[in-house]
Amino acid sequence: MRRSLTLGFLVVVLLLEGGARLLAPHIPGQLLWDNQFTQDKADQIDRAGQVDVVFIGSSVVNAGIDSGFVGEESRFSSGYNAAIPSTTPSTWRVWSRDLVWPDLCPEVVVIGISIRDYNDANPGISYDLREYLPSAGRLGLYGQFSWASLEQQVGRFSTFVRIRSRLREPENVARYLVWGRTAGWPVTVLTEEGRFQGFDNNVYQVPTQAGLDQLAEGAFVNFSVGGMEDRAVRAMIEDATDLGMRVVVVRMPTLNEELSVVLPDEMADVLAFEEVIDQLGADYNIPILRYADMDDDRQFFSDLYHLNLSGTELLSRRLGSDLQRLFPEPAEHRCGIRPEEPEVAGLP
C-alpha cells in the first residue's frame, strides 16, 4: 500500500513538472512583487541607474508623462516614470523609500496627483497597500524571509515551483489553454523609461451610467480629502527635500465637469481638492503646476482622467519647459538610503 502511494505521488510530481516545462517558455518568471507592474518597474529600476528626474503617481501619471518628451524640452535628458497603477499616495511613499530614492537618486521629483488619488475613503487603498507591503521582492530588499523567496530558491531545480505563482492566475492560464501558445501572456506594455502605453491610441467615449455609478460607489465613495493621502504626499515631499531633491507637484489634467457628477458634492469637491493641492505649495514652498487649459478638452483624453498620446505629448513637453524654467542649473543632492527595516505602520 505504501509503495503504491509513493509511486502515485511520484507520478503526480512528474506530471506536474512535465506540464510546467511545456508551459514555462510562454510564461513570465516568478511573480515576486504584488503585481506585474510593480515587478516590471522594479526590474527596470534595477537596470536604470541614476536619472535626472522621476515621476511618481498612479496610472494617471504612468500613462500621462513621457520622460522622452520632457527631455526634449529641458536639460533633464534621463528620466524614469516610477508611477504605479491602481495605487494612492500611501503606497507611493513606501515605494519611493524602498526603491526610487535609493536606486534612481533623482535630482528632481515630480509628483503627479489627480482627484481620484486623493480620496481617503477609497476602499481600494487598504487592499493595495496590504498587497504591496509583504511582497517577496520588497522584503528581499531588507533581507527578510518570505515563502515566495524560498520558492525562488527551490525554483532553480523545479520548473513547477518556479512558475507556481503564475499558475495562480486562472484567467491567464485559461487564456493560454484556449488560444494556445500564440496568445502569449499578458504584458504591461511599458517603455524602457517606465511609461504605460495602454491608453495611447484610445479615443474618448462618454462613460455609461453604469460606469459612472461604479465610480461613485467605488473610488469616490464618501469622498474626503486632506487626511491620510495628503499626509502621505507631505511625507514624500519631506523625504525628498531632506535629501536635497527638488520637488514639483503637478495637478494632472482631468475632465472635471464630467467627473464631478460622480462626486458627492460635485464641483465643490473638485474645488476642495484644488485647495488641498494649493496648501502643499504654500506649506513647502514648492511649485504647483497646473495645465488647466487641458481640463475638459476631450481630444486629449482616453477616459475621464487618463490622457491619450496627444495629451501625453502636450503635457510632457510643457512640463519639460516648466522644469527647465524652474531649475535651469543642477543642484547637489544625496541618494536616498533604504531604511534598515521595511515600513509596515500607517495602514488605513
C-alpha positions in Angstrom: 0.0 0.0 0.0 2.8 2.4 1.0 4.7 1.6 -2.2 1.6 2.3 -4.3 1.1 5.7 -2.6 4.7 6.6 -3.1 4.6 5.5 -6.8 1.4 7.5 -7.2 3.0 10.6 -5.6 6.0 10.4 -7.9 3.7 10.1 -11.0 1.8 13.2 -9.9 5.1 15.1 -9.3 6.4 14.1 -12.8 3.1 15.1 -14.5 3.2 18.5 -12.8 6.8 19.0 -13.6 6.4 17.9 -17.2 3.3 20.1 -17.7 5.1 23.0 -16.1 8.1 22.6 -18.5 5.7 22.7 -21.5 4.1 26.0 -20.2 7.3 27.6 -18.9 8.6 29.1 -22.2 5.4 31.1 -22.6 5.0 32.2 -19.0 6.9 35.1 -17.3 9.2 34.4 -14.4 8.1 34.1 -10.8 5.9 36.9 -9.5 7.8 38.3 -6.5 6.1 41.7 -6.2 2.4 42.3 -5.6 1.6 42.6 -9.3 3.2 42.6 -12.7 3.5 46.3 -13.0 5.5 46.6 -9.8 7.7 43.7 -10.7 8.5 45.1 -14.2 9.2 48.6 -12.7 11.5 47.1 -10.0 13.4 45.2 -12.8 13.7 48.4 -14.8 14.8 50.5 -11.9 17.5 47.9 -11.1 18.9 48.4 -14.7 18.3 52.2 -15.0 20.9 53.6 -12.6 20.8 57.2 -11.6 18.5 59.5 -13.5 17.9 63.3 -13.6 14.1 63.3 -12.9 11.5 60.8 -11.7 7.7 60.9 -12.0 5.6 59.5 -9.1 1.9 58.8 -9.1 -0.8 56.4 -10.2 -1.8 55.2 -13.6 -2.8 58.8 -14.5 1.0 59.7 -14.3 2.1 56.3 -15.6 0.2 56.9 -18.8 0.4 60.7 -18.9 4.0 61.7 -18.6 6.7 60.7 -21.1 10.3 61.4 -20.0 11.5 61.5 -23.6 9.2 64.4 -24.4 10.2 66.1 -21.1 13.9 65.7 -22.1 13.4 67.2 -25.5 12.3 70.4 -23.8 14.7 70.6 -20.9 18.2 69.7 -19.7 16.7 66.6 -18.0 18.0 64.1 -20.5 17.4 61.0 -18.3 14.2 60.3 -16.5 12.1 57.4 -15.3 8.3 57.1 -14.8 8.1 55.3 -11.5 4.3 55.7 -11.1 2.4 52.5 -10.1 -1.1 52.0 -11.5 -4.0 51.4 -9.1 -2.2 52.9 -6.1 -2.5 56.0 -4.0 0.0 58.2 -2.1 0.0 55.8 0.8 1.7 53.3 -1.4 3.8 55.8 -3.4 5.5 57.0 -0.2 6.7 53.5 0.8 7.6 52.6 -2.8 9.7 55.7 -3.1 11.6 54.9 0.1 12.1 51.3 -0.9 13.4 51.8 -4.4 13.0 55.2 -6.1 15.1 57.3 -3.8 17.9 54.8 -3.2 18.3 53.4 -6.7 17.4 56.2 -9.1 18.7 59.1 -7.0 16.9 61.8 -8.9 17.8 65.5 -8.8 14.1 66.4 -9.4 11.0 64.6 -8.2 7.6 65.2 -10.0 4.6 64.1 -8.0 1.6 63.9 -10.2 -1.8 63.9 -8.5 -5.3 63.5 -9.7 -8.5 63.8 -7.7 -9.0 60.1 -7.8 -5.8 59.5 -6.0 -6.8 61.7 -3.0 -9.9 60.1 -1.6 -9.3 59.0 1.9 -12.4 56.8 1.8 -11.4 54.9 -1.3 -12.0 51.2 -0.3 -9.1 50.1 -2.6 -6.4 51.9 -0.6 -6.1 49.3 2.2 -6.0 46.4 -0.2 -3.4 47.9 -2.5 -1.1 48.8 0.4 -1.5 45.4 2.2 -0.7 43.6 -1.0 2.4 45.7 -1.6 4.0 45.7 1.9 4.6 41.9 2.3 5.6 41.1 -1.3 8.6 38.9 -1.5 10.5 41.3 -3.8 10.1 44.1 -1.3 11.0 42.0 1.7 14.0 40.7 -0.1 15.4 44.3 -0.2 15.7 44.1 3.5 16.9 40.5 3.8 13.6 39.3 5.3 12.2 35.8 4.7 9.1 35.1 2.7 7.7 31.9 1.3 8.0 33.3 -2.2 11.7 33.9 -1.8 12.0 30.2 -0.7 10.1 29.2 -3.8 12.6 31.2 -5.8 15.4 29.2 -4.5 13.7 25.9 -5.0 12.6 27.0 -8.4 16.2 26.7 -9.6 15.7 23.0 -9.6 11.9 22.7 -10.2 10.1 24.4 -13.1 6.7 23.7 -11.4 7.8 25.5 -8.3 9.3 28.4 -10.3 6.0 29.1 -12.2 3.6 28.1 -9.4 2.8 31.7 -8.6 1.8 32.2 -12.3 -0.5 29.2 -12.2 -2.5 31.1 -9.6 -3.5 33.4 -12.4 -6.5 31.4 -13.6 -7.7 33.8 -16.3 -4.2 33.9 -17.9 -3.8 30.1 -17.7 -7.2 29.6 -19.2 -6.4 32.1 -22.0 -3.3 30.2 -22.8 -5.1 26.8 -22.8 -7.9 28.1 -25.1 -5.9 30.1 -27.5 -2.6 28.3 -27.5 1.0 29.5 -27.4 0.4 32.2 -29.9 -1.8 34.0 -27.4 1.2 34.6 -25.2 0.9 36.0 -21.7 -0.4 39.5 -20.9 2.3 42.1 -20.7 2.4 45.6 -19.1 3.3 47.4 -22.3 6.0 49.6 -20.7 8.6 51.7 -22.4 12.2 51.4 -21.2 11.5 54.6 -19.2 8.6 53.0 -17.4 5.6 54.7 -19.1 2.5 52.6 -19.7 1.3 52.8 -23.3 -2.1 51.1 -23.0 -4.1 54.3 -23.3 -2.1 55.9 -26.2 -4.5 55.3 -29.1 -7.8 55.4 -27.2 -10.5 57.8 -28.4 -12.6 59.3 -25.6 -16.0 57.8 -25.2 -18.6 59.2 -22.8 -19.0 56.7 -19.9 -22.2 54.8 -19.5 -24.4 55.4 -16.4 -23.3 52.1 -15.1 -19.6 53.1 -15.4 -20.4 56.4 -13.6 -22.3 54.5 -10.8 -19.3 52.2 -10.4 -17.0 55.2 -9.8 -19.4 56.9 -7.4 -19.7 53.7 -5.4 -16.0 52.8 -5.6 -13.1 55.2 -5.9 -15.2 58.3 -5.0 -17.5 56.8 -2.3 -17.7 59.1 0.8 -15.2 61.4 -0.9 -12.9 63.1 1.6 -9.6 64.9 1.0 -7.0 66.4 3.3 -6.4 63.4 5.6 -4.3 60.2 5.2 -3.4 60.6 1.5 -2.4 64.3 2.0 -0.2 63.2 4.9 1.4 60.6 2.7 2.2 63.2 0.0 3.6 65.5 2.6 5.9 62.7 3.9 7.1 62.1 0.4 7.9 65.8 0.0 9.8 65.8 3.3 11.7 62.6 2.4 12.8 64.1 -0.9 13.7 67.6 0.3 15.7 66.1 3.2 17.9 64.5 0.6 18.3 67.8 -1.3 16.0 66.7 -4.1 13.8 69.4 -5.8 10.1 68.6 -5.7 7.3 69.7 -8.1 3.6 68.8 -7.7 1.6 68.5 -10.9 -2.2 68.6 -10.7 -2.9 66.3 -13.6 -5.5 67.3 -16.2 -8.9 65.9 -15.7 -12.4 66.1 -17.3 -13.7 67.9 -14.3 -17.1 68.8 -15.5 -18.0 65.2 -16.4 -16.2 63.7 -13.4 -17.9 66.0 -10.9 -21.2 64.2 -11.4 -19.9 61.2 -9.5 -18.7 63.2 -6.6 -21.0 63.6 -3.5 -20.8 67.4 -3.6 -20.0 67.7 -7.3 -17.8 70.7 -8.2 -17.5 71.7 -4.5 -15.4 68.5 -4.1 -13.2 69.4 -7.1 -12.6 72.9 -5.5 -11.8 71.3 -2.1 -9.2 69.1 -3.8 -7.7 72.1 -5.5 -7.4 73.9 -2.2 -5.5 71.0 -0.6 -3.0 71.0 -3.5 -2.5 74.7 -3.2 -1.8 74.2 0.5 1.0 71.8 -0.3 2.7 74.5 -2.3 2.3 77.1 0.4 3.5 74.9 3.2 6.6 73.6 1.5 7.3 76.4 -0.9 7.3 74.1 -3.9 5.9 74.8 -7.4 2.4 73.6 -8.1 1.9 73.1 -11.8 -1.5 73.0 -13.5 -2.3 72.7 -17.1 -5.9 73.8 -16.7 -6.5 74.6 -20.3 -6.3 70.9 -21.0 -9.1 70.2 -18.5 -12.4 69.2 -20.1 -10.9 69.0 -23.5 -11.8 65.6 -24.7 -9.3 65.4 -27.6 -6.5 64.8 -25.0 -8.2 62.1 -23.0 -8.6 58.4 -23.2 -11.2 58.4 -20.4 -12.2 60.8 -17.6 -8.7 61.1 -16.2 -6.2 59.2 -18.3 -4.5 61.1 -21.2 -4.1 59.6 -24.7 -0.9 60.0 -26.6 -1.7 63.5 -27.9 -2.5 64.6 -24.3 0.7 62.9 -23.0 2.9 64.6 -25.5 1.4 68.1 -24.9 1.6 67.8 -21.1 5.1 66.3 -21.1 6.6 68.9 -23.4 5.0 71.7 -21.4 6.2 70.1 -18.2 9.7 69.8 -19.6 9.7 73.6 -20.4 8.5 74.4 -16.9 11.1 72.2 -15.3 13.8 73.9 -17.4 12.5 77.3 -16.3 12.3 76.4 -12.7 15.6 74.5 -12.4 18.0 75.8 -15.1 21.0 74.7 -13.2 21.8 71.4 -11.5 21.8 71.2 -7.7 23.7 69.0 -5.2 21.6 66.2 -3.7 22.0 62.9 -2.0 20.8 59.5 -2.9 18.2 58.0 -0.7 19.2 55.5 1.9 16.9 52.5 2.2 15.6 52.1 5.7 17.0 49.2 7.7 13.6 47.8 8.2 10.6 47.9 5.9 7.9 50.2 6.9 4.7 48.5 8.0 3.0 51.1 10.0 0.4 53.5 8.8 -2.1 51.1 7.3 -5.6 52.7 6.9 
